[in-house]
């Protein structure tokens, strides 16, 4: 896990509300509100793990409601995604195909 801390906007707003700025007289801290806001910040990030299966279109992975962010995202692999199973000249998910397709009909024969 990274050293980053994910903090929700609501929690940052609470912290900001505990600080009041007076014109020309500096910053005044509301100690009781500041203590509560800071204690709510530490260790309070609710992170989610998600698993994604690749598809034909792009996918945007976001945390579900009530989560502050994503801890990890697992993209499923497929052991059959091999060059030998993909037609030559075709690329799927970055794997370039090498399979040479056999044509069972002579040129010009159609059903």
Secondary structure, 3 states (H helix, E strand, C coil): CCCCCCCCHHHHHHHHHCEEEECCCEEEECHHHHHHHHHHHCCCCCEEEEEECCCCCCCCCCCCCCCCEEEEEEECCCCCCCHHHCECCCEECCEECCECCCCCCCCCCCC
